[in-house]
Amino acid sequence: MKTKRISYKMFIAVAPAVVIPAATFLTVLVILTFLNAALFAQDSAQNQSPPRLKFSFIERIRQESSDNVTSLNDAAADSSAYIRFRTSVAAQWLPSSRLEFSVKLTNENRYYIAPKSDPKLKKNYDLNEVFFDQLYLRWKRPADLPLTLTMGRQDIQMGEGFIIFDGGPLDGSRSAYFNAVRLDWAAGPKTTLTAFYLDQPRTDKLFPRVHDVGQNMVEQDEAGFGLYAIGPLKKLNWEAYLFRKAIRRTGTLPGSGITNMGGRLQVPFDGRLSLTTEAALQSGTHGDLDRLGYGGYFHLDYKTQAALPWPTVLTLGGIYLSGDDPATPDRYEGWDPAFSRWPKWSESLIYLSARESRPAYWSNFVSFHGILNFSLRDNLRLLLTWHRLWAAQKSPATSFLSGAGKDRGDLFLARLNFDISKHVSGHFLWESLQPGDYYFRGAQSYAWVRFELIFRY
C-alpha cells in the first residue's frame, strides 16, 4: 500500500481553505471576549439579563414526485420520486443584550425511489455534506449609536424576496444564505437604511465542510453592494433600493455588471383592500453588450371576512420580467433575477427554466394570476392559484422552444398548509402546467407533487 505524500504545492492550495476560516473564527472569539466583558458590565449596571445560550433543531422531510417537468413529453423517461431529509442544528450565544453570535450546521440528503439512483451520484442514497448554514456576529447599538452590525454567513430577505433572497440557487432549498456584511441604521421609529456587501463564490470555499461533495452554489462568482431603505409615508409603506451586482466571467459564460434601482409600495385602501407593487430598472453590461432590463409585479388583496365555503382572501396579480429583444442585437434587455433565484411563484417552473436557460432564472416571464385563500380551520389553510403565462419576447427556435409564439401556457397550483402542533407543521402541494406555443409543437402537460413535514424544537 502506497502512502500519498503531501507536497508544498498541495499545502499551498489547501491551507487557505482551512487556515483562513480558522483565523477568522479565532479573531471573532477574541473580539467577543473583549466586547463581552465591556457589554456585560454595562448590562449588569442596567440590571439586564445575564449571558444566555440557546439551542435549536429543525428536521424537514419532503417527498417530491414529478412527471414531464423537464421534458413536456410523455414518452420521455424523466419521471422521478425521491425523499429529501434536511437536518439543521443551531446554537445562539447572547453574552449581552447587544451581542449575538449564531452558528447553524445543516445537511440535506436524498433517497431516490424512481429512478433508483441519483443521476449525479449514481446511487440511491448519499450522506451529502455538512456545511455552515449560518455563522455570524451581530452587534446592536455600538457606541450607543442607532446601528446594528451583522457580519458573516446570514439569511437576508428584502421585501417579498423579489430582488434579494437566495444567494446560492444551485443547491435548491437546502440553503439560502449570504456571505455578507450588513449595517442597519434605525433612522426613525419605522424607518431603516441598510448598507450591505455580499460575496457569493461559485462553490462554498469560505468555510470547511464535512464530507465535501463539491456542491455548486451558482454558475459564476457573484458579488453585490448597495443600499436598501424602508419606511412609512402616512398610511403607505415604502421600500427603495440601489445596488450593484457583479458577475465574474468564466470560460463559457460572459461577465456582467448590473445596477439595480427600484422600490416597493404597499397601499391600504381600506380595512379589507390593499395593493402591493414593486418595480425595478437594470442597467449595465452583459458581456460586451449594453444592458437595459426591467421588471415588476403587483397584487391586489381583498379580505372577504367570509366563512366557508367562500375564500377569506382574494388575490389578483401580475408579473412582468423583460426578455431580450432579438431585433436589437447590440443591446441586451433580459431581466436578471439578481439574488432572487428561488421558487417565488412556482416550485415546478424552476426545473423547466433549466431547459430554457438556468434553474430558477426568472426572466422573459409574464403572468396574470388569481389566488383563492381558504381558511378551512384555524390550523388548516388551502390556496388555489391559476397563472396565465406568456413570454415577454419570442425566443430563438431550439429543440425545446418553438421560436413561434409567446404563450407559455396555464399553470395550476393547489397548496394545503397545516399545523399539527407548535412544533410540527407541513403542507401538500400540487402543480400542473398546460404548455402553450412557446414550447415545441406537441408539448404535453406535466404534474409535480410535494408532501412536507417540518419538526422544530
GIMO-V976641 format. One record per residue. N is the residue number from 0. PHI is phi in radians with two decimals (NA if undefined). Layout:
BEGIN
<<N PHI> <N PHI>>
END
This chain:
BEGIN
<<0 NA> <1 -1.54> <2 -1.73> <3 -1.43> <4 -1.48> <5 -1.71> <6 -1.43> <7 -1.13> <8 -1.18> <9 -1.12> <10 -1.12> <11 -1.11> <12 -1.29> <13 -1.58> <14 -0.93> <15 -1.02> <16 -1.16> <17 -1.80> <18 -1.20> <19 -1.10> <20 -1.06> <21 -1.13> <22 -1.12> <23 -1.07> <24 -1.12> <25 -1.14> <26 -1.08> <27 -1.06> <28 -1.09> <29 -1.11> <30 -1.06> <31 -1.06> <32 -1.05> <33 -1.23> <34 -1.12> <35 -1.07> <36 -1.08> <37 -1.22> <38 -1.28> <39 -1.16> <40 -1.10> <41 -1.19> <42 -1.10> <43 -1.11> <44 -1.13> <45 -1.69> <46 1.01> <47 -1.69> <48 -1.16> <49 -1.30> <50 -0.98> <51 -2.30> <52 -2.28> <53 -2.03> <54 -2.17> <55 -2.53> <56 -2.46> <57 -2.31> <58 -2.12> <59 -1.99> <60 -2.08> <61 -2.21> <62 -1.98> <63 -2.13> <64 -2.35> <65 -2.68> <66 -2.57> <67 1.30> <68 -1.09> <69 -1.78> <70 -2.10> <71 0.95> <72 -2.49> <73 -1.09> <74 -1.42> <75 -1.39> <76 -1.62> <77 -2.08> <78 -1.22> <79 -2.59> <80 -2.66> <81 -2.71> <82 -2.02> <83 -1.92> <84 -2.00> <85 -1.99> <86 -2.04> <87 -2.29> <88 -2.16> <89 -2.41> <90 -2.32> <91 -2.24> <92 -1.85> <93 -2.07> <94 -1.17> <95 -2.70> <96 -1.23> <97 -1.86> <98 -2.15> <99 -2.45> <100 -2.16> <101 -2.23> <102 -2.41> <103 -2.42> <104 -1.87> <105 -2.36> <106 -2.43> <107 -2.25> <108 -2.24> <109 -2.22> <110 -2.01> <111 -1.55> <112 -1.78> <113 -2.63> <114 -1.13> <115 -1.32> <116 -2.48> <117 -1.09> <118 -1.00> <119 -1.62> <120 -1.49> <121 1.08> <122 -2.66> <123 -1.45> <124 -2.63> <125 -2.64> <126 -1.07> <127 1.06> <128 -1.83> <129 -1.77> <130 -2.38> <131 -1.38> <132 -1.47> <133 -2.52> <134 -2.87> <135 -2.49> <136 -2.06> <137 -2.11> <138 -2.15> <139 -1.71> <140 0.88> <141 -1.12> <142 0.95> <143 1.07> <144 -1.51> <145 -1.35> <146 -2.20> <147 -2.32> <148 -1.88> <149 -2.17> <150 -2.21> <151 2.15> <152 -1.40> <153 -2.63> <154 -1.58> <155 -2.36> <156 -2.29> <157 -1.90> <158 1.06> <159 -1.58> <160 1.40> <161 -1.18> <162 -2.15> <163 -2.46> <164 -2.72> <165 -2.21> <166 -1.58> <167 -2.40> <168 -1.20> <169 -1.37> <170 -1.73> <171 1.12> <172 -1.56> <173 -1.02> <174 -2.67> <175 -2.50> <176 -1.25> <177 -2.17> <178 -1.55> <179 -2.59> <180 -2.07> <181 -2.30> <182 -2.19> <183 -1.85> <184 -1.93> <185 -1.40> <186 -1.35> <187 -2.84> <188 -0.97> <189 -2.27> <190 -2.04> <191 -2.34> <192 -2.01> <193 -2.00> <194 -1.89> <195 -2.56> <196 -2.34> <197 -2.11> <198 -2.33> <199 -2.12> <200 -1.25> <201 -1.08> <202 -2.19> <203 -1.36> <204 -1.88> <205 -1.51> <206 -2.33> <207 -1.22> <208 -2.31> <209 -1.68> <210 1.02> <211 -1.05> <212 -1.93> <213 1.21> <214 -1.13> <215 -1.35> <216 -1.77> <217 -2.75> <218 -1.20> <219 -2.41> <220 -1.02> <221 -2.30> <222 -2.59> <223 -2.70> <224 -2.65> <225 2.94> <226 -2.24> <227 -2.46> <228 -2.14> <229 -2.36> <230 -3.13> <231 -1.73> <232 -2.46> <233 0.99> <234 -1.58> <235 -1.56> <236 -2.08> <237 -2.16> <238 -2.45> <239 -2.48> <240 -2.59> <241 -2.58> <242 -2.62> <243 -1.99> <244 -2.07> <245 -2.02> <246 -2.05> <247 -1.34> <248 -1.19> <249 -2.03> <250 -1.11> <251 -2.02> <252 -2.01> <253 -1.29> <254 -1.46> <255 -2.56> <256 -2.27> <257 -2.19> <258 -1.71> <259 -1.90> <260 -2.34> <261 -3.02> <262 -2.88> <263 -2.30> <264 -2.39> <265 -2.03> <266 -2.16> <267 -1.49> <268 -1.44> <269 -2.73> <270 -1.21> <271 -2.00> <272 -1.83> <273 -2.52> <274 -2.10> <275 -2.15> <276 -2.53> <277 -2.57> <278 -2.56> <279 -2.56> <280 -2.06> <281 -2.11> <282 -2.38> <283 2.44> <284 -2.33> <285 -2.36> <286 1.12> <287 -1.64> <288 -1.72> <289 -1.29> <290 -2.04> <291 -2.63> <292 -2.10> <293 -2.66> <294 -2.83> <295 3.11> <296 -2.69> <297 -2.61> <298 -2.63> <299 -1.68> <300 -2.09> <301 -2.13> <302 -1.52> <303 -1.39> <304 1.01> <305 -1.67> <306 -1.68> <307 -0.99> <308 -1.59> <309 -1.58> <310 -1.23> <311 -1.48> <312 -2.40> <313 -1.95> <314 -2.22> <315 -2.24> <316 -2.57> <317 -2.60> <318 -2.38> <319 -2.45> <320 -2.21> <321 -1.12> <322 -2.02> <323 -1.33> <324 -1.46> <325 -1.15> <326 -1.38> <327 -2.16> <328 -1.16> <329 -1.61> <330 -2.51> <331 -1.96> <332 -1.91> <333 -1.19> <334 -1.21> <335 -1.82> <336 -1.27> <337 0.92> <338 -1.87> <339 -2.42> <340 -1.51> <341 -2.54> <342 -1.33> <343 -1.14> <344 -1.93> <345 -2.84> <346 -1.37> <347 -1.44> <348 -1.12> <349 -1.15> <350 -1.35> <351 -1.16> <352 -1.16> <353 -1.14> <354 -1.32> <355 -1.60> <356 -2.64> <357 -2.49> <358 -1.05> <359 1.02> <360 -1.62> <361 -1.26> <362 -2.83> <363 0.88> <364 -2.37> <365 -2.33> <366 -2.50> <367 -2.10> <368 -2.48> <369 -2.34> <370 -2.32> <371 -1.92> <372 -1.96> <373 -1.89> <374 -1.80> <375 -1.25> <376 -2.61> <377 -1.06> <378 -1.99> <379 -2.46> <380 -2.29> <381 -2.16> <382 -2.11> <383 -2.01> <384 -2.25> <385 -2.24> <386 -2.01> <387 -1.67> <388 -1.98> <389 -2.40> <390 -1.81> <391 -1.23> <392 -2.38> <393 -1.16> <394 -1.87> <395 -1.01> <396 -1.15> <397 -2.35> <398 -1.18> <399 -1.88> <400 -1.84> <401 -1.28> <402 1.29> <403 -1.80> <404 -2.49> <405 -1.98> <406 -1.38> <407 -1.39> <408 2.07> <409 -2.04> <410 -1.95> <411 -2.06> <412 -2.35> <413 -2.38> <414 -2.30> <415 -1.99> <416 -1.73> <417 -2.48> <418 -2.08> <419 -1.48> <420 -2.74> <421 -1.22> <422 -1.83> <423 -2.25> <424 -2.53> <425 -3.11> <426 -2.78> <427 -2.17> <428 -2.31> <429 -2.23> <430 -2.37> <431 -2.60> <432 -2.01> <433 -1.78> <434 -1.25> <435 -1.85> <436 -1.38> <437 -1.19> <438 -1.65> <439 -1.08> <440 -1.12> <441 1.56> <442 -1.03> <443 -1.95> <444 -1.22> <445 -2.20> <446 -2.33> <447 -2.46> <448 -2.35> <449 -2.47> <450 -2.14> <451 -2.35> <452 -2.22> <453 -2.21> <454 -1.92> <455 -2.18> <456 -2.45>>
END
